[in-house]
């Protein structure tokens, strides 16, 4: 590989090939985040039904039962984050994404036939399995299949689609009956899982497993270039160098992370950013917004008024995608926090 090829700048890469297949795959993956948004927003618009005598469980849910239905997803997700990190690393990025789709599909199927509160809580636990993977397996896969010029936008699209899912569920909850919502949600989960069966494996993962020929073919298809193109050869070479660098690093433990100043600072920054996001209360608000608005005594229909929340989230996601392309990730994080 000549120095001339290695020094090829990013502008030249952008002009060559196309990103159509990358965006098609990313949209397939983002459907799973869309499903996660629908699941996270599901409880609020159906609370009125679940707490009435028309509840599919046969009796109105009590306040304690409603709390369990709402919180079980978060508890399950918390316990299974490391599981998706292991699946994605041991069996492939695509396997990690599929491991998200299957419980999403199961969750909606269980809800369709849930005739008691226990089954509803169980369905939310299954949804929590998928939700854990949405922020581990999906971003890893999308990052690794996307070229530098669009990576910020493709990763941002995941959160955008989650907020679209929120909005879509709130709209359905305002105008459709309980079982129609579930059938539509099940169809969306089925579609996203089936589409992922035809998606390629991540090229960096193929390089990691020393499947270089397959990595070259996959990368060429993603970039819209011939397999023997110098840009493809350069990217694969970069992936090999990156993999060798990771292999040269010592085995990571919390002790090693805190001993190394650079790693310690990076780790603490990630903890700070994620704590800021998790502690914002967004999940609690999106789960119980109907209860919050009903308790506030608003005269307007709480279901319709609650649409304001996902609309604002969606607006924020669009602004975030613009900011990350124009000013970079650091400025975007600063404004978000």
N, C-alpha and C positions, 0 to 999 in steps of 0.2 A: 504494500500500500504506500503510495508516494506521499510526500509532504503536501504536494499540491492538492491532492484529494482530501487529505485530512484537514486542510485549512479552508475547505469549501465553506463559504459563509451560509448562514441560515436563509438569506434572501434568495440565493440560488436554489436552495432546496424547496422553498415555497413555490417558485415558478415552475418546478418540474413536477410531473405527475398530477394527482388530484386527491381530494379528501372524501370523495363521495362514499366509498365503502366504509371508511372510518366512521363517518357520521351515521351511516345505516346501522352499523354494529352498536355504536354508542346509543342510538335511539332505542334499539332492542333492549339494551341494558337499563336504560333510563326508565323503561316501562315498569321495571321492577321497583324502582324508586317511586314511580307514580303509584304503584300498588301499595307501597309502604305508606305513602301520604294518605291514601284512601283509608287504610286500616287505622292509622293514627287519628284520622278525623271521623271515623265511623261512629264512635260512641255518642258524640255530642248531638247529632241530628236524630238519632234513634232513641235517645234517653226518654223522650216523651212517650214513646211506644212501650219501652221496656218497663217503665214505672207505672203503666196503666193496666187495667184489667184485660186489655187486648194484647198483652205481652205474649210472645211466642213460647215462653217458658210455662205458660198456664196460669201464672199469677204475677202480680206486680213485684218488681225487684225492690228490696228495701235499700236504705241508704248505704248500709254496710256492704250489701251484695254489689251495689253499683260501684262502690270504691274498689272492691276486689276485681271486678270486670275491667275497670279503668287502669288499675296499677299493675296487674299481672304481667302485661306486656313488657313493662319497664324492668320488672324483677327478672324475668326470663332473659331478656336481652343482656342485662348486666352480667349474668352468669356464663354466657356463651360467646363472648367476644373472642376469647383465646381459641375457641373451637374453630372459628372461621379463619383465624390466622394460621392455624395448623393445617386445615384442609387446603387452603390456597397455596401454602408452601409445599406440602407433601404430595398433593394430587393434581395441582394445576390451578391457574387462575380461573379458567373456565369451569372447573369442577366446583370452585368456591362460589361462583355466580349461580350455578345450577342448584347448589345447596341452599341458596336463598329462595329460588323460584318454587321448589317443591313444597316447603312449609307454607309459603304464601297461598298456593293452590289448596292445600289441605285445610288451611284456616277457614277459607270461605266455604268450603264444602261442609265442614263441621257445623258452621253457623246455620247453614241451610236446613240441617236436620236436628239442630239443638232444641230439645223439648224441656230442658231444665237449666237452672243456673249453673250447675257444675260443668255442663258441656260448653256453655258460653265462656266460662272462665278458662276451661281447657283450650278452647279455640284461640283465646287471647294469648295463652302461653305458647301455643304453636306459632302464632303471629310474632311473638317476641323472639323466637328462634330466627325467623327471617329478618326481623328488624336489626338484630345484632350483626348480621352479615352485610346489611345494606351500607354500613359505614366502614366496613373492613374489606370485603371481597369486591364490591362494586368499584370503589375509587381506585383500588390497586389495578384492576383489570383495565378500566378506562384510561388510567394514566399510562399504562404500558403499551396500549395499542395506538395511542394518539401521538402524532408528531409534535414537535416543540411549538410550532406556530399556532396550533389550535388547542393545546393541552389545557390551558386555563379555562377556555370556553367549554370544553367537553366535560371537565370535572364540575364546573359550575352548573352545567345543565342538569346534573343529578339532583342538586338541591332545588333547582327551578321546577323539575318534574315532580318532586315530592310536594312542593307547594301547589302545583297544578292539581295533584291528587287530592290535597286538602280541599281545594275549592270545588273540584268536581263532586266529591262526596257531600259537601255541604249543600250544593245545588240539588243533587239527587235526593238528599234527605228532606229538602223543602217541598219537592213536587212528586216524588215517587213513593210507592208503598214499600214496606220492609223487605219483602221477598224479591221484588224487582231489583232493588239495590244489590242484594246478595248475588243474584244471577249475573248482573252486569259485572260486578267485581270479580266473580269466579271466572267469567269469560276473559277479562283483562289479564288475570293471573295465568290462565292457561295459555293465552297468546304469547305472553312474554317468555314463559318457560319453553314453549315449542320453538320460538324464534332463536333462543339461545342454543338449542341443539345444533343449529346450523352455523353458529358463530365460530371463528377460529380461536385457537389457543394463543395466548400472549407470546409474541416473539422473544422477549427477554427470558420468559420461563423456559421456552424451547432451547435457548442458548444455555441456560443453566443446566438443563438435562442433556446437553451436548447433542441435541438434534439439530445440527446446523443447517442441513439441507432443507428441512421442514421450516426452520426459522426464516431462511432466505425466501422461500416461496410464499410464506404467510405475510412477511413484511412487504414483499413486492406487491401482493394483492391489496394490502391495506393502503399502500402509497400510490397505487395506480401506475407502477413502473415495471419494467422488465426485471427478471431475477438477476441478470448479469449487469444491471446498471450500477455505475460507480457509487451513486448515493446509497443504494441498498447495501453494497459491500462495505461502505464506510459505516453505516449505522450498525450493521452486524458486528463489525470490528470494535466499535465503541461499546456495544453490549458485552462482548467478550472481555474487553478491558475492565469494564465495570464489575463484571462477575468475578474476575480474578482479584480485583481490589477487595470486594466483599469477603472473599475466601481468605484473604490475608489478614483480615481483622480478627482479633481474639474473640472467643465465645462471650457473648454479651450477657451480663447479669446486672441486677440493680447495683451491686457493689462496684462493678467495673464502670458503669455509667456515672456513678457519683464520684469516682476517683479521677475520671478524665474531665477536665474543666470545660472543654468544648461540648462534650456529650451531655454533661450535667446542665449546662445552660440551655442547650436545645431541648432536653427533656423537660425542664421546668417551664420553658416557654410553651411547649405543647400542652402541659398540664394546665397552665394558666388560661390558655385560649379555650381548651375544652371545658374547663370549669366555668368560665364566663358564659359559654354557649349553653351548657347544661343547666346552670343556675339562673338562667334568664326567665324560667317559668313558662316557656313556650309550650312544652308538652302538656303541662297541667291546664293551661288556658285552652288549648285546642281540644283537650279531652272533655273538659267540663264547661265549655263556654255557654252551652244552652242552660245549664244549671245556674251559672253565674248571672246570666241575663234575666232568667226567670225570677231569681231571688231578688234582683234589683228592682223589680216592679215596673219594668218598662211596659208601656202600653202597646208598642209595636210588636209584631210577631217575632219572638226570639230567634226562630230558625232563619228568617230573612235578615234580621239585624246581625246575626252571627257571621253572615257572608263577608262583612267588612274585614274580619280578622284574616282569612286566607287571601283576600284581595291585597291587603297590605303586605303580607308575606310574599306573595307573588311579585308585587312591585319591587320589594327589596331584592329579590333574586335577580330580576332583570337589571336593576341598577348595579348589582354586584358583578354580573357578567360584563357590563360595560366598563366598570372601574378596573376589573382585573386585566382587561385587554389594554386599557389606556395607561394605567398608572402602576400596574404590577400587583402582586399578592400582598405585600406588606402594607401598602396604603389601604387596600381593601379591608384587611383584618383590623387596622386601626379604626376605621370608620364604623365597622360592625361592632366592635367592642366599646 
